[in-house]
């Protein structure tokens, strides 16, 4: 969903150490094609992707991609996070056909002009080089690409799904959404840098939009072209450890995403070819906690305690068909890029802030701690 800017201020930068991860081996043998079929009730042209179990056992993450895409860009499999490949080794249950059912309208609140924008130039990224203040987002964003790369080819991360409180009896909704995303959703030179999000939502409220008074669900969204899609037949529960990824194949102009529950050993994934007026430039990555859209605005933030995150990584590519280099969040090339830590504010952009975001650990991990529910915006 769209982020709402309250303010943005510059902060001090600190040096980093690059932690590269090896790319996929292009010489690997052919892989049996995953099962691909149209989804039920989902917006756009998103198709369900379910890998062949035998292919998974033999080839691991390579089985998650269409053969033509994998042949055009062999590095795709190397961008699937280690937490997901670990689940693949345990033969998880895979959703065979997504049932989106309900489509949640994305919030469109008024954006507030920031006090200052992050400056371009050489940056060091072991910690955030700027801080952003938004009424509905917190976490981290990696904005821009260095002079040696052209786009983000993948973003991945993991977290513990919060358990929703008992349903409220008023008219307001409490929510907390956690997701990883690739792209900005902004207009760039007369086209749109599409934002692909995949993650989970925990909510409690009066039960609007037919989703029940309290619960959790998995979702994806291609913003601003399609509304958020609840995947009704992919269940997650409070306390589940989930991993999620978003991958952009520039050679095929295709978006891949997946969500896996480490607790339930259950996964869902999809692929969409970006055609027509939709163009993906993949100019940034996000690791975000959000209070969700509700009734055309923003809900109150659900009390969630502290959410630890892990496996936060991204990959950059030089151009179509070239190998990707994967980095932990906080590492990687720095020219013309910004690592921004986001903090969620009250509706007027003020305090008390709704949460606090920790500094990054050595492997790119961080945690978010609840502070205040705020009000509806």
C-alpha positions as CSV (number, residue, x, y, z in Angstrom):
1,X,0.0,0.0,0.0
2,X,1.0,3.6,-0.4
3,X,3.2,5.1,2.2
4,X,2.4,8.5,3.7
5,X,5.2,10.8,4.4
6,X,5.3,12.9,7.5
7,X,8.9,14.2,7.5
8,X,12.4,13.1,6.7
9,X,15.7,14.1,8.3
10,X,19.3,13.3,7.5
11,X,21.5,11.2,9.9
12,X,25.1,10.2,10.3
13,X,26.5,7.4,8.1
14,X,28.7,4.5,9.2
15,X,31.0,2.1,7.3
16,X,30.0,-1.4,6.3
17,X,31.3,-4.8,5.2
18,X,30.0,-6.4,2.0
19,X,28.7,-10.0,2.4
20,X,28.2,-11.5,-1.1
21,X,26.3,-14.7,-1.7
22,X,27.2,-16.8,-4.7
23,X,24.9,-16.8,-7.7
24,X,23.2,-19.9,-9.3
25,X,25.2,-22.2,-11.5
26,X,24.0,-21.8,-15.0
27,X,25.3,-25.2,-15.9
28,X,22.7,-27.0,-13.7
29,X,20.6,-29.5,-15.6
30,X,17.1,-28.8,-16.8
31,X,14.3,-28.6,-14.2
32,X,10.8,-29.9,-14.5
33,X,8.4,-27.0,-15.0
34,X,6.3,-26.0,-12.0
35,X,2.5,-26.2,-12.2
36,X,1.2,-22.8,-13.3
37,X,-2.5,-22.0,-13.5
38,X,-4.7,-19.0,-13.4
39,X,-5.8,-17.9,-9.9
40,X,-9.3,-17.7,-8.7
41,X,-10.6,-14.1,-8.1
42,X,-7.2,-12.5,-8.2
43,X,-6.7,-9.1,-9.9
44,X,-4.4,-8.7,-12.9
45,X,-2.8,-11.7,-14.5
46,X,-1.2,-13.2,-11.4
47,X,-0.9,-17.0,-11.8
48,X,-0.4,-19.6,-9.1
49,X,3.0,-21.3,-9.2
50,X,3.3,-24.7,-7.5
51,X,6.6,-26.6,-7.9
52,X,6.9,-30.2,-8.8
53,X,7.9,-32.1,-5.6
54,X,10.4,-34.3,-7.4
55,X,12.0,-31.3,-9.1
56,X,12.2,-29.6,-5.7
57,X,13.9,-32.6,-4.2
58,X,16.4,-32.7,-7.0
59,X,16.9,-29.0,-7.8
60,X,15.7,-27.0,-4.8
61,X,14.9,-23.4,-5.5
62,X,15.4,-23.8,-9.3
63,X,12.1,-25.6,-9.3
64,X,10.3,-22.4,-8.3
65,X,10.7,-20.7,-11.7
66,X,9.4,-21.2,-15.3
67,X,12.1,-22.9,-17.4
68,X,12.2,-20.1,-19.9
69,X,12.8,-17.5,-17.2
70,X,15.4,-19.6,-15.5
71,X,17.2,-20.2,-18.8
72,X,17.2,-16.5,-19.6
73,X,18.5,-15.6,-16.1
74,X,20.1,-18.5,-14.2
75,X,20.7,-16.3,-11.2
76,X,17.0,-16.3,-10.2
77,X,17.3,-19.4,-8.0
78,X,20.2,-17.9,-6.0
79,X,17.9,-15.1,-5.0
80,X,15.4,-17.3,-3.1
81,X,16.2,-16.8,0.6
82,X,18.0,-19.5,2.6
83,X,15.0,-19.7,5.0
84,X,12.8,-20.7,2.1
85,X,15.3,-23.2,0.6
86,X,15.5,-24.8,4.1
87,X,11.7,-25.2,4.0
88,X,11.9,-26.7,0.5
89,X,14.1,-29.5,1.8
90,X,11.2,-30.5,4.2
91,X,8.7,-31.0,1.4
92,X,6.2,-28.3,2.3
93,X,2.5,-28.3,1.3
94,X,2.1,-25.9,-1.7
95,X,-1.1,-24.0,-2.6
96,X,-2.1,-25.4,-6.0
97,X,-4.5,-22.6,-7.0
98,X,-4.8,-19.3,-5.2
99,X,-8.2,-18.1,-4.2
100,X,-8.0,-14.4,-3.6
101,X,-11.7,-13.9,-2.9
102,X,-11.7,-10.5,-1.2
103,X,-9.8,-7.5,-2.5
104,X,-8.9,-5.0,0.1
105,X,-8.9,-1.4,-1.2
106,X,-5.6,0.3,-0.8
107,X,-5.5,3.4,1.3
108,X,-5.0,6.7,-0.4
109,X,-4.5,9.3,2.4
110,X,-3.0,12.7,1.6
111,X,0.7,12.7,1.4
112,X,2.6,15.3,3.5
113,X,5.6,17.0,1.9
114,X,8.8,15.9,3.7
115,X,11.0,18.5,5.4
116,X,14.0,17.3,3.6
117,X,14.8,14.6,1.0
118,X,17.7,12.1,1.1
119,X,20.7,13.4,-0.9
120,X,22.4,11.3,-3.6
121,X,26.1,10.5,-3.6
122,X,28.4,8.1,-1.9
123,X,26.9,6.5,1.2
124,X,28.0,3.9,3.7
125,X,25.2,1.6,4.7
126,X,25.9,-0.5,7.8
127,X,23.3,1.7,9.5
128,X,20.6,4.1,8.1
129,X,21.9,7.2,6.4
130,X,18.5,8.9,6.7
131,X,15.4,8.5,8.9
132,X,11.9,8.7,7.3
133,X,8.7,9.5,9.2
134,X,5.4,8.1,7.9
135,X,1.9,7.8,9.3
136,X,1.6,4.2,8.1
137,X,5.1,2.7,7.4
138,X,8.1,1.7,9.5
139,X,11.1,-0.5,9.0
140,X,13.8,-0.1,6.3
141,X,14.0,1.0,2.7
142,X,17.0,0.7,0.4
143,X,16.5,3.5,-2.2
144,X,18.4,3.9,-5.5
145,X,21.1,1.9,-7.3
146,X,24.8,2.5,-7.4
147,X,26.6,3.4,-10.7
148,X,27.5,-0.3,-11.4
149,X,23.9,-1.7,-11.2
150,X,20.6,-1.0,-12.9
151,X,17.9,-2.4,-10.7
152,X,17.0,-4.6,-7.7
153,X,16.3,-8.1,-8.7
154,X,15.1,-9.5,-5.4
155,X,14.2,-8.6,-1.8
156,X,13.6,-11.1,1.0
157,X,13.0,-11.3,4.7
158,X,11.3,-13.2,7.6
159,X,9.4,-12.4,10.7
160,X,7.1,-13.8,13.4
161,X,3.4,-13.2,12.7
162,X,1.7,-11.3,15.6
163,X,-1.3,-12.9,17.3
164,X,-4.3,-10.7,16.9
165,X,-6.1,-9.5,20.0
166,X,-9.8,-10.1,20.7
167,X,-12.2,-8.4,18.2
168,X,-13.0,-4.8,19.0
169,X,-16.7,-3.8,19.4
170,X,-16.4,-0.3,18.0
171,X,-16.2,0.9,14.4
172,X,-12.4,1.1,14.3
173,X,-10.0,-1.6,13.1
174,X,-6.6,-2.5,14.6
175,X,-4.0,-3.9,12.1
176,X,-0.4,-4.7,11.6
177,X,1.0,-5.8,8.2
178,X,4.5,-7.0,7.6
179,X,6.0,-7.5,4.1
180,X,8.9,-7.3,1.8
181,X,8.7,-5.3,-1.5
182,X,10.6,-4.5,-4.6
183,X,10.0,-1.2,-6.6
184,X,8.7,2.1,-5.4
185,X,5.2,2.5,-6.8
186,X,6.2,6.0,-8.1
187,X,6.1,7.6,-11.5
188,X,9.6,7.5,-13.1
189,X,10.0,9.3,-16.4
190,X,6.4,8.8,-17.6
191,X,6.2,5.2,-16.5
192,X,5.6,3.5,-13.1
193,X,8.1,1.7,-10.9
194,X,5.6,-1.0,-9.9
195,X,5.8,-2.0,-6.2
196,X,5.4,-5.8,-5.6
197,X,4.6,-6.6,-2.0
198,X,4.2,-10.0,-0.3
199,X,3.6,-10.7,3.4
200,X,1.1,-11.2,6.2
201,X,-1.6,-9.2,8.0
202,X,-2.8,-9.5,11.6
203,X,-6.0,-7.6,12.4
204,X,-8.8,-7.1,14.9
205,X,-12.0,-5.1,14.5
206,X,-15.6,-5.1,13.6
207,X,-15.1,-7.4,10.6
208,X,-15.5,-5.1,7.6
209,X,-14.9,-6.3,4.0
210,X,-16.1,-9.8,4.8
211,X,-12.8,-10.9,6.4
212,X,-14.1,-11.7,9.8
213,X,-13.8,-9.8,13.1
214,X,-10.2,-11.0,13.9
215,X,-7.5,-13.0,12.3
216,X,-4.4,-13.3,10.1
217,X,-3.9,-13.8,6.4
218,X,-1.2,-13.8,3.6
219,X,-1.4,-11.3,0.8
220,X,0.3,-9.9,-2.2
221,X,-0.1,-6.5,-4.0
222,X,1.2,-4.9,-7.2
223,X,0.8,-1.2,-6.4
224,X,-0.6,1.0,-7.9
225,X,-2.0,-1.2,-10.6
226,X,-3.9,-3.8,-8.5
227,X,-5.5,-3.8,-5.1
228,X,-4.2,-5.9,-2.3
229,X,-5.1,-9.5,-2.7
230,X,-6.0,-11.7,0.3
231,X,-5.0,-15.3,-0.4
232,X,-7.9,-16.9,1.3
233,X,-6.7,-20.5,1.0
234,X,-3.2,-19.8,2.4
235,X,-3.5,-19.7,6.2
236,X,-1.0,-18.3,8.7
237,X,-1.4,-18.0,12.4
238,X,-0.1,-15.8,15.2
239,X,3.4,-17.1,16.2
240,X,4.2,-18.5,12.8
241,X,7.7,-17.9,11.5
242,X,7.3,-16.8,7.9
243,X,9.7,-16.0,5.1
244,X,8.8,-14.0,2.0
245,X,10.5,-12.9,-1.2
246,X,9.8,-10.7,-4.2
247,X,11.9,-11.3,-7.4
248,X,12.0,-9.3,-10.7
249,X,13.1,-11.1,-13.9
250,X,14.1,-8.2,-16.2
251,X,14.7,-10.6,-19.1
252,X,11.1,-11.7,-19.1
253,X,9.6,-8.6,-17.4
254,X,8.1,-11.0,-14.8
255,X,7.4,-10.6,-11.1
256,X,7.8,-13.6,-8.8
257,X,6.8,-13.8,-5.1
258,X,6.4,-16.3,-2.4
259,X,5.5,-16.8,1.3
260,X,6.4,-19.8,3.3
261,X,5.5,-20.7,6.9
262,X,8.4,-22.3,8.7
263,X,6.0,-23.4,11.5
264,X,3.3,-24.9,9.2
265,X,5.6,-26.0,6.4
266,X,3.2,-24.5,3.9
267,X,4.0,-22.2,1.0
268,X,2.2,-20.1,-1.7
269,X,3.8,-18.4,-4.7
270,X,2.8,-16.6,-7.9
271,X,4.2,-15.1,-11.1
272,X,2.8,-12.3,-13.2
273,X,4.0,-11.0,-16.6
274,X,4.1,-7.3,-16.6
275,X,2.5,-6.1,-19.8
276,X,0.7,-3.1,-21.3
277,X,1.1,0.1,-19.4
278,X,2.7,-1.6,-16.4
279,X,6.5,-1.3,-16.3
280,X,8.8,-2.5,-13.5
281,X,12.0,-0.6,-13.0
282,X,12.7,-2.1,-9.5
283,X,14.6,1.0,-8.2
284,X,14.3,0.2,-4.5
285,X,13.6,-2.5,-1.9
286,X,11.5,-2.4,1.3
287,X,11.3,-4.4,4.6
288,X,8.2,-2.8,6.1
289,X,5.7,-3.0,9.0
290,X,2.5,-1.1,8.2
291,X,-0.8,-0.2,9.7
292,X,-3.3,-1.2,7.1
293,X,-5.8,0.7,4.9
294,X,-9.3,0.7,6.3
295,X,-12.5,2.3,5.0
296,X,-10.4,4.5,2.6
297,X,-8.0,5.6,5.3
298,X,-5.5,4.1,7.8
299,X,-6.5,1.9,10.7
300,X,-5.1,2.1,14.2
301,X,-1.9,0.1,14.9
302,X,-2.5,-3.3,16.6
303,X,-0.4,-3.8,19.8
304,X,2.1,-6.4,18.6
305,X,4.9,-6.3,21.3
306,X,8.2,-6.8,19.6
307,X,8.6,-8.4,16.2
308,X,12.1,-9.8,15.3
309,X,13.0,-10.0,11.6
310,X,15.7,-12.1,10.0
311,X,17.0,-13.1,6.6
312,X,16.7,-9.5,5.3
313,X,18.6,-9.4,2.0
314,X,18.5,-7.9,-1.5
315,X,20.1,-8.5,-4.9
316,X,21.2,-6.1,-7.6
317,X,21.7,-6.7,-11.3
318,X,23.6,-4.9,-14.0
319,X,21.1,-5.7,-16.8
320,X,18.9,-8.5,-18.3
321,X,20.4,-11.9,-18.1
322,X,23.4,-11.0,-15.9
323,X,24.3,-12.6,-12.6
324,X,22.9,-11.0,-9.4
325,X,24.9,-10.2,-6.3
326,X,23.1,-10.7,-3.0
327,X,23.8,-8.7,0.1
328,X,22.5,-8.6,3.6
329,X,20.5,-5.5,4.4
330,X,23.0,-2.8,5.5
331,X,25.7,-4.1,3.1
332,X,26.3,-3.6,-0.6
333,X,27.4,-0.9,-3.1
334,X,26.7,2.7,-1.9
335,X,27.1,5.1,-4.7
336,X,23.9,7.1,-5.3
337,X,22.0,5.0,-2.8
338,X,20.3,5.6,0.6
339,X,19.5,3.1,3.4
340,X,16.6,4.7,5.3
341,X,15.1,3.7,8.6
342,X,11.4,4.5,8.8
343,X,9.4,5.3,11.9
344,X,5.6,5.4,12.2
345,X,4.0,8.6,13.5
346,X,0.6,9.9,14.6
347,X,-1.8,11.0,11.8
348,X,-0.5,14.6,12.1
349,X,3.1,13.4,11.8
350,X,3.8,14.0,15.5
351,X,4.6,12.1,18.6
352,X,4.3,9.8,20.5
353,X,5.7,7.6,17.7
354,X,3.7,4.4,17.2
355,X,6.8,2.1,17.2
356,X,10.5,2.0,17.4
357,X,12.9,0.4,14.8
358,X,16.2,-1.1,16.0
359,X,19.5,-0.6,14.3
360,X,20.6,-3.4,12.0
361,X,22.5,-6.4,13.2
362,X,25.6,-7.7,11.5
363,X,23.5,-10.0,9.2
364,X,20.9,-7.3,8.4
365,X,18.4,-8.4,11.1
366,X,16.3,-5.9,13.1
367,X,13.3,-5.7,15.3
368,X,10.3,-3.4,15.6
369,X,8.7,-2.6,19.0
370,X,5.1,-1.4,19.5
371,X,4.6,2.0,21.3
372,X,1.1,3.4,20.6
373,X,-2.0,2.5,18.7
374,X,-2.5,6.0,17.3
375,X,-5.9,6.9,15.8
376,X,-7.5,6.3,12.4
377,X,-6.4,8.7,9.7
